[in-house]
Amino acid sequence: MIAILDYDAGNLKSVEKALAFLGEQSIITRDRKEVRKADKVILPGVGSFGAAMEQLKKYEIDKMLQEASEVKPVLGICLGLQLLFEGSEESSGIEGLGLLKGRILRIPDREGLKIPHIGWNSLTLENNGTLFQNSDASPYVYFVHSYYLKAEDESIVRASAEYGVHIHASVEQGNLFACQFHPEKSGSAGLSILSDFAGL
């Protein structure tokens, strides 16, 4: 059973639907007992960093994530990736979960570059990522974001992308896995990533 954490931050149903397509059981929940019972946890999310952190604390999901990450695989998606880190330029002064080291920075303005970055980009795979064991050499995935990750330790980066700046698009460290892109909206490439996570 995979627990999809509900903190009122969107895209829960599309994650649930993608997992169902793969034949995986999931539950959308914010109940600590359900999260403890689950084999794996997914932290999805769309929206702003500061508001999301407020919601995580309101429902004590920050504590559930800390606990879960010590004993089972946790996958952050999009804003879910950003929240695992220490903070974001989007909401200065608001601390992230701090489970991983790095900063979330705004994609710099460039002529001809639309922000938010919405659309398909190819990934450059590196460091033999667990979630990319069955992926093509340069998977094509779907992004929707205005802020991007710069990880402190580049050895945790498993995939990167270019969009006017070098984006750390996927990371893995211990039980923590995260993707800046949306695997649940990335067709067969994304389903392969979710399948590899579900199979951990």
matplotlib code that plots the C-alpha trace (Angstrom):
import matplotlib.pyplot as plt

x = [0.0, 1.3, 0.1, -0.4, -0.2, -3.1, -2.3, -4.7, -2.0, -3.4, -2.6, -3.5, -6.0, -3.6, -1.0, -3.6, -4.8, -1.3, -0.6, -4.0, -3.0, 0.2, -1.9, -0.7, -2.9, -2.8, -4.7, -5.0, -4.6, -3.4, -4.0, -0.8, -1.9, -2.5, 0.9, 2.6, 0.9, 1.8, 4.8, 5.7, 4.8, 4.3, 4.4, 2.8, 2.2, 1.5, 1.3, 3.5, 6.3, 5.2, 1.5, 2.4, 4.8, 2.0, -0.4, 2.2, 2.6, -1.2, -1.8, 1.5, 2.5, 6.0, 6.4, 4.9, 7.5, 10.4, 9.2, 8.5, 11.8, 13.6, 12.0, 10.4, 10.7, 9.3, 8.8, 8.4, 6.9, 7.2, 6.5, 6.9, 10.6, 11.1, 9.6, 12.1, 14.9, 15.9, 14.1, 13.0, 13.5, 9.7, 9.1, 12.1, 12.3, 10.2, 12.1, 11.5, 11.5, 15.3, 15.5, 17.8, 20.5, 20.0, 18.2, 15.2, 15.9, 13.8, 14.4, 16.2, 14.5, 15.9, 14.7, 12.5, 12.1, 8.7, 8.2, 6.7, 8.5, 5.5, 6.1, 8.2, 12.0, 14.5, 16.5, 20.2, 20.6, 23.5, 24.7, 22.7, 19.3, 17.1, 14.0, 15.5, 16.5, 14.0, 14.0, 15.3, 18.7, 17.1, 13.5, 11.1, 9.1, 6.6, 7.5, 5.4, 7.5, 9.0, 11.6, 14.3, 16.6, 20.3, 21.3, 24.2, 25.7, 25.6, 26.2, 22.5, 21.4, 20.1, 18.7, 19.1, 17.4, 18.3, 15.8, 17.9, 19.7, 20.9, 18.1, 18.6, 15.5, 15.6, 17.5, 17.9, 19.4, 18.7, 14.9, 14.3, 13.5, 12.2, 11.4, 10.8, 8.8, 5.5, 5.9, 2.2, 1.7, 4.8, 3.3, 5.2, 8.4, 6.7, 4.9, 8.3, 9.6, 6.5, 6.7, 10.4, 9.4, 6.5, 8.8, 11.3]
y = [0.0, 3.5, 6.5, 9.6, 12.5, 14.9, 18.5, 20.3, 20.8, 19.3, 16.6, 13.7, 12.1, 12.0, 10.2, 7.8, 7.1, 6.5, 4.0, 2.2, 1.9, 0.1, -2.2, -0.6, 0.0, 3.5, 5.6, 9.4, 10.2, 12.5, 10.0, 9.0, 5.4, 4.9, 6.5, 4.2, 1.1, 2.1, 0.4, 3.6, 7.3, 9.9, 13.7, 15.3, 19.0, 22.0, 25.6, 27.9, 26.7, 28.8, 27.9, 24.2, 24.2, 25.8, 23.0, 20.3, 21.7, 22.1, 18.4, 17.3, 15.8, 17.2, 14.9, 11.9, 12.5, 12.7, 9.4, 7.7, 8.6, 6.7, 3.4, 3.4, 4.9, 8.4, 10.1, 13.8, 15.1, 18.7, 21.0, 17.8, 17.6, 21.3, 20.9, 18.1, 20.7, 23.6, 26.5, 28.4, 31.8, 31.7, 32.1, 33.6, 33.1, 29.9, 26.7, 23.6, 20.1, 20.0, 16.3, 17.0, 19.7, 22.3, 25.4, 26.1, 29.0, 31.0, 30.1, 33.3, 35.5, 35.0, 36.3, 33.8, 31.7, 31.4, 31.1, 29.1, 26.3, 24.2, 21.4, 18.4, 18.2, 15.4, 14.3, 13.6, 10.6, 10.3, 8.3, 5.2, 6.2, 3.6, 5.2, 5.1, 1.4, 0.7, 4.1, 5.2, 6.8, 10.3, 10.1, 12.8, 14.1, 16.8, 19.9, 22.7, 25.0, 28.4, 27.3, 24.7, 22.7, 23.2, 20.4, 21.0, 17.5, 16.7, 13.0, 12.7, 13.9, 11.2, 13.3, 16.8, 19.1, 22.3, 25.2, 28.4, 27.0, 23.6, 21.9, 19.1, 17.2, 14.1, 13.1, 10.0, 9.7, 6.8, 6.4, 9.7, 10.0, 13.1, 14.4, 18.0, 16.8, 15.0, 11.3, 10.8, 13.1, 11.9, 9.1, 5.8, 7.4, 8.5, 5.3, 3.5, 5.8, 5.2, 1.5, 1.4, 3.3, 1.0, -2.0, -0.9]
z = [0.0, -1.0, 1.1, -1.0, 1.5, 1.4, 2.6, 0.2, -2.4, -5.5, -8.1, -5.7, -8.0, -11.0, -8.9, -7.5, -11.1, -12.4, -9.5, -10.2, -13.9, -12.7, -10.5, -7.3, -4.3, -2.8, -0.3, -0.1, 3.5, 6.2, 9.0, 10.9, 11.4, 7.7, 6.9, 9.4, 7.9, 4.3, 2.6, 0.9, 0.9, -1.8, -1.1, -4.2, -4.5, -6.7, -5.4, -3.3, -0.9, 2.1, 2.0, 1.6, 4.6, 6.6, 5.6, 6.3, 9.8, 10.3, 9.6, 11.3, 8.0, 8.6, 11.6, 9.6, 6.8, 9.2, 10.8, 7.5, 5.9, 8.5, 7.7, 4.2, 0.8, 0.4, -3.1, -3.4, -6.7, -8.0, -5.0, -2.9, -4.0, -3.1, 0.4, 1.3, 1.1, 3.4, 2.0, -1.2, -2.7, -3.3, 0.5, 2.1, 5.9, 5.8, 6.5, 4.5, 5.9, 5.7, 5.1, 2.2, 1.7, -1.0, -2.0, -4.3, -6.6, -9.1, -12.7, -14.0, -16.6, -20.0, -23.4, -25.1, -21.9, -20.5, -16.7, -15.3, -17.2, -18.5, -20.9, -21.9, -21.4, -21.8, -18.8, -18.5, -16.2, -13.8, -10.8, -11.7, -10.2, -8.7, -10.3, -13.7, -13.9, -16.7, -18.3, -21.7, -21.9, -22.0, -20.8, -21.9, -18.9, -18.1, -15.9, -14.4, -12.2, -11.7, -9.1, -9.3, -7.1, -6.6, -4.4, -2.1, -2.7, -6.4, -5.7, -4.8, -8.2, -10.5, -13.3, -14.6, -17.2, -18.9, -19.1, -19.2, -16.1, -15.0, -13.0, -10.6, -11.7, -9.6, -6.4, -4.2, -0.8, 1.6, 1.7, 0.0, -3.7, -5.5, -8.9, -9.9, -12.9, -12.8, -13.4, -13.2, -16.2, -18.2, -20.2, -20.3, -19.1, -15.9, -15.4, -15.6, -12.8, -10.6, -11.3, -10.1, -7.0, -6.3, -6.7, -4.0]

ax = plt.figure().add_subplot(projection="3d")
ax.plot(x, y, z, "-o")
ax.set_aspect("equal")
plt.show()
